Amino acid sequence: MDDPGRRHWLKAVGHARGPLPERWLEEGRIGVLSRGGFPRRPRVVPGDRLVLYASVWKRVFGVVEAVGEPETVDHPRWPWSIAVEPLLVVPRLEDAPPVEAIGVAARSMSQQSHIAITPSQYARAVAALASVAG
């Protein structure tokens, strides 16, 4: 049962000049499973769930839980960071479901680091990811 106070987010990972590699896990991009970066202080709090979205691929590839408060870090593009723990991941982006499979249009994420999603969209993401996670 999902915690009624928990919020759900779609969190972009990668950008046009720095896309996530197709075999992101094999290529050592495991950092996305321990910390999430943001350009501004996010409203994400411990216990919230984030569905990871490979922005260039327009696919969802994981679910993580926020386990820390937002904190500042020394990064020019993403000066805010949150510690996260992985719950479910798809290691190859070609196997990951398109963002539309969770009921979110890809254009919703244009120029956004993260957006709120509904509990229903979150449940659809978990189901879609679990069906291909192996």
RODO-2510 file (C-alpha; in nm, 4 decimals, decimal comma):
residues 134
     n   res          X          Y          Z
     1     m     0,0000     0,0000     0,0000
     2     d     0,1337     0,3400    -0,0932
     3     d     0,1778     0,6010     0,1825
     4     p    -0,0999     0,8627     0,1357
     5     g     0,1417     1,1432     0,2292
     6     r     0,4004     1,0355    -0,0269
     7     r     0,4347     1,2427    -0,3416
     8     h     0,5385     1,1126    -0,6810
     9     w     0,7645     1,2789    -0,9346
    10     l     0,8934     1,2238    -1,2855
    11     k     1,2663     1,3091    -1,2723
    12     a     1,4627     1,3831    -1,5896
    13     v     1,8090     1,2310    -1,6250
    14     g     2,0421     1,3448    -1,9027
    15     h     2,0073     1,6230    -2,1586
    16     a     2,0731     1,6811    -2,5298
    17     r     2,4470     1,7463    -2,4842
    18     g     2,4832     1,4740    -2,2222
    19     p     2,2328     1,1939    -2,2808
    20     l     2,2215     0,8836    -2,0668
    21     p     2,3904     0,5959    -2,2534
    22     e     2,1650     0,3138    -2,3781
    23     r     2,3403     0,0642    -2,1489
    24     w     2,3680     0,3176    -1,8669
    25     l     2,4188     0,0646    -1,5889
    26     e     2,6963    -0,1264    -1,7705
    27     e     2,8648     0,2032    -1,8567
    28     g     2,8972     0,3025    -1,4926
    29     r     2,6232     0,5647    -1,4635
    30     i     2,5156     0,4096    -1,1336
    31     g     2,5298     0,7515    -0,9651
    32     v     2,1716     0,8181    -1,0785
    33     l     2,0717     0,5476    -0,8312
    34     s     2,2284     0,7247    -0,5327
    35     r     2,1735     1,0990    -0,5966
    36     g     1,9437     1,3169    -0,8035
    37     g     2,0534     1,6607    -0,9224
    38     f     1,8296     1,9659    -0,9650
    39     p     1,8839     2,3198    -1,0993
    40     r     1,6739     2,4718    -0,8156
    41     r     1,5721     2,3544    -0,4699
    42     p     1,3189     2,0766    -0,5348
    43     r     1,0031     2,0185    -0,3317
    44     v     1,0974     1,6521    -0,3013
    45     v     1,1158     1,5245     0,0576
    46     p     1,2318     1,1959     0,2123
    47     g     0,9848     0,9191     0,1332
    48     d     0,8785     1,0661    -0,2012
    49     r     0,9134     0,8396    -0,5035
    50     l     1,0809     0,9501    -0,8264
    51     v     1,0290     0,7798    -1,1594
    52     l     1,3509     0,8242    -1,3577
    53     y     1,3068     0,9545    -1,7110
    54     a     1,5836     0,9324    -1,9729
    55     s     1,4999     1,2626    -2,1388
    56     v     1,6748     1,2147    -2,4735
    57     w     1,5294     0,8635    -2,5078
    58     k     1,1835     0,9692    -2,3792
    59     r     1,1671     0,6522    -2,1705
    60     v     1,1214     0,5742    -1,8032
    61     f     1,3870     0,3431    -1,6648
    62     g     1,3666     0,3303    -1,2876
    63     v     1,2049     0,4178    -0,9583
    64     v     1,3963     0,5555    -0,6620
    65     e     1,2940     0,6780    -0,3186
    66     a     1,4211     1,0052    -0,1749
    67     v     1,6080     0,9290     0,1485
    68     g     1,7505     1,2718     0,2299
    69     e     1,6601     1,6383     0,2338
    70     p     1,7635     1,8616    -0,0575
    71     e     2,1163     1,9946    -0,0114
    72     t     2,3455     2,2203    -0,2070
    73     v     2,6423     2,0725    -0,3914
    74     d     2,9276     2,2163    -0,5948
    75     h     2,7954     2,1539    -0,9460
    76     p     2,7471     2,4285    -1,2065
    77     r     2,4363     2,2801    -1,3692
    78     w     2,2734     2,0920    -1,0790
    79     p     2,3516     2,2830    -0,7558
    80     w     2,0844     2,0969    -0,5556
    81     s     2,0968     1,7260    -0,4802
    82     i     1,8932     1,4616    -0,3004
    83     a     2,0088     1,1207    -0,1804
    84     v     1,7974     0,8389    -0,3249
    85     e     1,7776     0,4606    -0,3027
    86     p     1,6875     0,2443    -0,6035
    87     l     1,3679     0,0412    -0,5929
    88     l     1,3326    -0,0807    -0,9532
    89     v     1,5501    -0,0313    -1,2621
    90     v     1,5686    -0,1320    -1,6279
    91     p     1,9395    -0,1573    -1,7198
    92     r     1,8998    -0,1048    -2,0974
    93     l     1,7090     0,1962    -2,2241
    94     e     1,5976     0,0155    -2,5399
    95     d     1,3954    -0,2148    -2,3086
    96     a     1,2486     0,0709    -2,1032
    97     p     0,8874     0,1766    -2,1653
    98     p     0,8104     0,5103    -2,3312
    99     v     0,6991     0,7863    -2,0962
   100     e     0,3569     0,7835    -2,2642
   101     a     0,3036     0,4344    -2,1156
   102     i     0,2573     0,5983    -1,7751
   103     g     0,0118     0,8563    -1,9051
   104     v     0,2540     1,1489    -1,9370
   105     a     0,3266     1,3243    -2,2661
   106     a     0,6980     1,3696    -2,3365
   107     r     0,6389     1,7410    -2,4003
   108     s     0,5345     1,7769    -2,0335
   109     m     0,9022     1,7434    -1,9409
   110     s     1,0277     2,0080    -2,1825
   111     q     1,2750     2,2279    -1,9946
   112     q     1,1793     2,0659    -1,6608
   113     s     1,4064     1,8782    -1,4222
   114     h     1,1075     1,7126    -1,2562
   115     i     0,7298     1,7301    -1,2486
   116     a     0,4682     1,5994    -1,0079
   117     i     0,2782     1,2925    -1,1256
   118     t    -0,0368     1,1344    -0,9852
   119     p    -0,0429     0,8163    -0,7766
   120     s    -0,2121     0,6488    -1,0747
   121     q     0,0695     0,7536    -1,3106
   122     y     0,3218     0,6290    -1,0547
   123     a     0,1414     0,2919    -1,0325
   124     r     0,1422     0,2665    -1,4125
   125     a     0,5175     0,3382    -1,4125
   126     v     0,5867     0,0647    -1,1570
   127     a     0,3757    -0,1849    -1,3519
   128     a     0,5365    -0,0947    -1,6857
   129     l     0,8883    -0,1126    -1,5423
   130     a     0,8250    -0,4366    -1,3546
   131     s     0,7001    -0,5998    -1,6740
   132     v     1,0378    -0,5445    -1,8435
   133     a     1,2829    -0,5327    -1,5515
   134     g     1,3283    -0,9107    -1,5595
***
